[in-house]
Amino acid sequence: MAVLSGTMNMAQWALLSNEPLVEAVTFSLIDNGSVMARDIPFTNKQSLVANGVRFEGNLPTVNWSPLNAEGVVSLGTPNPYQEVAYIIRNYVDVDKNYVLDQNQITEPRAIQAQAVLKAIAYDFNFQFINNNHVTGNQNAPVGIRYRIDNPSTYGVRTAAKIDAGGTTADLSPAGMTAATANAFVEAVDQLLWSVDAPNGNMGGMNNPSGPNPGAVLYMNDLLLRRFRRALRIMGTQGGLDQTTDQFQRSIETYKGCPIYDIGYKTDQATRIITATETAAGVDGASTFTSMYAVNYGPGHFQGWQFGPLNVQDIGLLNSGVIYRTLVDWAGGLINQSNRSIGRLYDIKIA
């Protein structure tokens, strides 16, 4: 499946759309920190399945030839892959009496729609990081954590899963020193190297607010604060900077790579990337966490969708008592390279 030409993220679709409902819904997703709307570049293709190939160490042999000699046939061995589409489909139903109530302070359909969109933003972020089809939701895409843990199945290099070294890169309040902060920053640089961004998004090659923002770093709010502190302890900005997105909001970056707190699950109390992992990077009740990197550049990680987010006011149903709004989207994720996603684990945080 040829992709990435003509891709746009949802924010750009919203800016170009002349449909107020599409704009409102997309902006709501962005305001709630949705990876789906803010970061992932999508191409439009009405297909339930995406097929492609990756070269995972099976590149052609280079033939060095003397003068007047014929060339030789040299072909690589591609590794085929297949991704499937998934659907988000929600109704927002409100009794007509609430809609017609003259004492309402805010429009009830809008309030309910905002709640659904906030839930979609939180849930997509959770699925994007953590979902698997063994113990998770089989109707949602496989998350990057499971892909990294199963490299041969999902076309990821084993070098993409990096041990930060625990106490070596200690970011806990009692253990952080200039030496441990420096070790942590070196590990972050290794993480960027693992996703084909060893120098970050430097030289203006990528635009953090554009359709292909290049490498993006995801972590929880606690690690984000410790990251900033580590750089201050080192007495330097250390590559930390700020830019703005297409809505003129500030985006914090490290070596030009946007750095984001991935946020909370829909319960609004549980971190999507926890601060209680074990040193081995598995879920537990310990004092470690992880950071993830995704390269959204050409030929790396992206998505496809049937079309822009569909938001439709169905109006009053045949029953005559319910007003309905439909929020509908179908699409999937594509990993085109074995150097697209990475994880830094065993980061001591407490």
C-alpha positions in Angstrom: 0.0 0.0 0.0 1.6 3.2 -1.1 1.1 5.9 1.6 2.3 9.2 3.0 1.8 11.1 -0.2 -0.9 13.7 0.5 -1.2 12.9 4.1 -2.8 15.2 6.6 -3.4 15.1 10.3 -6.9 15.7 11.6 -6.0 19.2 12.7 -5.3 20.2 9.1 -8.6 18.5 7.9 -10.4 20.7 10.5 -8.7 23.9 9.3 -9.7 23.1 5.7 -13.2 21.8 6.4 -16.2 24.0 5.9 -18.4 21.7 8.1 -18.8 23.3 11.6 -19.4 19.9 13.3 -16.2 18.5 11.9 -14.3 21.5 13.0 -15.8 21.5 16.5 -15.3 17.7 17.0 -11.7 17.8 15.8 -10.7 20.8 17.8 -12.2 19.2 20.9 -10.0 16.1 20.3 -7.0 18.3 19.9 -7.8 20.3 23.1 -7.9 17.0 25.0 -4.5 16.0 23.8 -5.5 13.3 21.3 -2.6 11.6 19.5 -5.2 10.7 16.8 -6.0 14.3 15.9 -2.7 16.1 16.7 0.1 13.8 15.7 -0.7 10.9 13.4 -0.6 11.7 9.7 -3.5 10.0 7.8 -4.0 9.3 4.2 -7.5 8.7 2.8 -8.1 5.2 1.5 -11.4 3.3 1.7 -9.9 -0.1 2.6 -10.4 -2.4 5.5 -6.9 -3.8 5.0 -3.5 -2.2 4.2 -0.8 -4.4 2.8 2.9 -3.5 2.4 6.4 -4.7 2.7 9.4 -3.8 4.9 13.1 -4.5 4.4 14.2 -5.8 7.8 17.8 -6.5 7.2 17.4 -8.2 3.8 18.7 -5.4 1.6 20.2 -6.2 -1.9 23.9 -7.0 -2.2 26.0 -4.1 -3.6 28.0 -5.2 -6.7 31.4 -3.4 -7.1 32.3 -3.9 -10.7 35.5 -3.4 -12.8 35.5 -1.5 -16.1 33.6 -3.1 -19.0 31.9 -5.6 -16.8 28.2 -6.4 -16.8 26.0 -5.6 -13.9 24.6 -8.3 -11.7 21.0 -8.9 -10.6 20.7 -8.1 -6.9 17.4 -8.1 -5.1 16.4 -7.6 -1.5 14.0 -9.9 0.3 11.0 -7.9 1.5 9.0 -8.8 4.6 5.2 -8.5 3.9 2.9 -7.1 6.5 -0.8 -6.4 6.9 -2.7 -4.0 9.0 -6.5 -3.8 9.4 -8.9 -0.9 10.0 -10.8 -0.3 13.2 -14.0 1.7 13.8 -15.0 4.3 16.4 -18.8 4.8 16.4 -20.7 6.6 19.0 -24.2 8.0 19.2 -25.0 11.1 21.3 -28.7 10.8 22.2 -30.6 13.5 24.1 -34.2 13.5 25.0 -36.1 16.3 23.2 -37.4 17.7 26.5 -33.9 18.5 27.5 -33.3 20.2 24.2 -36.5 22.3 24.5 -36.1 23.1 28.2 -36.1 26.9 28.5 -34.2 26.8 31.8 -31.1 25.1 30.4 -27.9 27.0 30.9 -25.9 25.1 28.3 -27.1 23.2 25.2 -27.4 19.6 26.5 -26.5 18.0 23.1 -23.2 20.0 23.0 -22.3 19.1 26.6 -22.9 15.3 26.0 -21.0 15.5 22.7 -18.0 17.1 24.5 -18.0 14.3 27.1 -18.0 11.7 24.4 -15.2 13.4 22.5 -13.1 13.8 25.7 -13.5 10.0 26.3 -12.5 9.2 22.7 -9.4 11.4 23.1 -8.3 9.6 26.3 -9.2 6.1 25.1 -7.4 6.4 21.8 -4.3 7.6 23.6 -4.5 4.5 25.9 -5.1 2.1 23.0 -2.2 3.7 21.0 0.3 3.0 23.8 -1.0 -0.1 25.6 -3.6 -2.1 23.6 -3.0 -5.7 22.6 -5.3 -8.4 21.2 -4.5 -10.9 23.9 -5.8 -9.2 27.0 -6.9 -5.9 25.6 -9.5 -4.7 23.1 -9.6 -6.7 19.9 -11.7 -4.0 18.2 -9.0 -1.4 18.6 -5.5 -1.1 17.0 -2.5 -2.9 18.5 -0.5 -0.3 20.6 3.1 0.5 20.2 4.2 -1.1 23.5 3.0 -4.5 22.4 4.5 -4.0 18.9 7.9 -3.3 20.5 7.5 -6.3 22.9 6.9 -8.5 19.8 9.4 -7.3 17.3 9.4 -10.2 14.9 5.6 -10.0 14.5 5.4 -6.2 14.0 8.6 -5.4 12.2 10.5 -3.7 15.1 14.2 -4.0 15.8 15.1 -5.4 19.2 17.4 -2.4 19.7 14.2 -0.3 19.9 13.6 -1.5 23.5 16.2 0.3 25.6 17.0 -0.2 29.3 17.7 3.2 30.9 19.7 1.5 33.6 17.5 2.2 36.7 19.8 3.9 39.3 22.3 4.7 36.6 19.8 7.2 35.1 18.0 7.9 38.4 15.5 10.7 38.2 14.0 10.2 41.7 14.1 13.3 43.9 16.6 11.8 46.3 18.8 10.2 43.6 19.0 12.7 40.8 22.4 14.2 40.3 24.2 15.8 37.3 25.7 12.3 36.6 22.4 10.5 36.6 20.7 13.3 34.6 23.4 13.1 32.0 23.0 9.3 31.8 19.3 9.7 31.3 19.7 12.3 28.5 22.2 10.0 26.8 19.5 7.2 27.0 17.0 9.6 25.4 19.4 10.2 22.6 19.7 6.5 22.1 16.0 6.2 21.9 15.9 8.8 19.2 18.7 6.9 17.3 16.5 3.8 17.5 13.7 5.6 15.5 16.0 7.1 12.8 16.2 10.5 14.5 19.7 10.5 16.0 19.9 14.3 15.8 16.2 14.9 16.6 14.1 16.9 14.2 16.9 19.3 13.3 17.5 21.7 10.4 13.8 22.4 9.7 13.3 19.0 8.1 10.2 18.5 10.0 7.4 20.8 11.3 6.0 19.8 14.7 2.6 21.3 13.6 2.7 19.8 10.1 1.3 16.5 8.7 4.6 14.6 9.3 6.0 16.0 12.6 9.0 13.6 12.6 10.0 12.0 15.9 7.7 12.6 18.9 8.4 11.7 22.5 5.6 10.4 24.8 5.8 10.1 28.6 3.7 10.8 31.6 3.4 14.1 33.4 5.8 13.1 36.2 8.6 12.1 33.8 8.1 15.2 31.8 8.7 17.3 34.9 11.8 15.3 35.8 13.1 15.6 32.3 13.0 19.4 32.6 14.6 19.1 36.0 17.4 16.9 34.8 18.3 19.4 32.1 18.3 22.2 34.7 20.6 20.2 37.0 23.0 19.8 34.1 23.0 23.6 33.9 21.9 23.8 30.3 18.8 23.8 28.1 20.3 20.6 26.7 18.2 20.7 23.6 15.0 21.7 25.3 13.1 24.4 23.4 9.6 25.7 22.5 7.8 26.1 19.2 4.1 26.7 18.3 1.5 24.6 16.5 -0.9 25.8 13.9 -3.1 27.2 16.6 -0.2 29.2 18.0 -0.1 27.1 21.2 3.3 26.5 22.8 4.9 23.0 22.1 7.8 21.9 24.2 10.5 20.1 22.2 13.8 18.2 22.7 16.2 18.6 19.8 13.2 19.7 17.8 11.1 16.6 18.7 7.7 17.5 20.4 7.5 16.1 23.9 4.1 15.3 25.3 2.5 14.0 28.4 0.3 11.2 27.0 -2.3 11.8 29.8 -4.8 9.7 31.6 -7.2 6.9 30.9 -10.9 7.7 30.6 -11.3 7.3 34.4 -9.2 10.5 34.5 -7.2 9.1 37.5 -4.9 6.4 36.0 -1.9 7.4 34.0 -1.7 5.8 30.5 2.1 5.4 31.0 2.3 4.5 34.7 5.0 5.5 37.2 4.7 2.1 38.9 6.4 -0.2 36.4 9.0 -2.7 37.5 12.7 -2.4 36.5 11.9 -5.0 33.7 9.4 -2.6 32.2 6.3 -4.6 33.1 3.2 -3.4 35.0 3.6 -3.6 38.7 3.7 -1.5 41.9 7.3 -0.4 41.8 9.0 3.0 41.0 9.9 3.0 37.3 8.4 4.4 34.1 8.9 4.5 30.4 9.3 6.9 27.5 8.2 6.2 23.9 9.4 7.6 20.6 7.4 7.5 17.3 8.8 8.7 14.0 6.0 10.0 11.9 8.4 10.9 9.0 8.1 9.6 5.5 8.4 5.9 5.2 8.0 5.3 9.0 4.8 5.4 11.1 1.4 6.8 10.0 -2.3 5.9 9.6 -5.0 5.6 7.0 -8.6 6.4 7.2 -11.8 5.9 5.1 -12.2 9.6 5.2 -12.2 12.6 7.6 -14.0 12.2 10.9 -17.7 12.0 10.1 -19.9 14.0 12.5 -23.6 13.9 11.5 -26.6 15.5 13.1 -29.2 12.8 12.6 -31.9 15.0 14.2 -35.1 13.8 15.8 -35.4 10.0 15.5 -38.6 8.3 14.3 -39.6 7.7 17.9 -40.2 11.5 18.1 -38.5 11.7 21.5 -34.7 11.5 20.9 -32.3 13.9 19.1 -29.2 12.0 17.8 -25.7 13.0 16.8 -23.4 10.4 15.1 -19.6 10.4 15.6 -18.0 7.9 13.2 -14.5 7.1 12.0 -12.7 4.1 10.5 -9.0 3.7 10.0 -5.8 2.0 11.1 -2.1 2.3 11.8 0.8 1.5 9.5 4.4 0.8 10.5 6.4 1.0 7.3 9.9 0.7 8.8 11.6 -1.3 11.5 13.0 1.9 12.9 9.7 3.8 13.5 8.9 3.1 17.2 11.0 2.7 20.4 10.7 2.5 24.1 13.0 3.6 26.9 12.2 1.7 30.1 13.7 1.2 33.6 13.6 4.9 34.3 13.7 5.3 38.1 11.2 8.0 39.0 10.6 7.6 42.8 
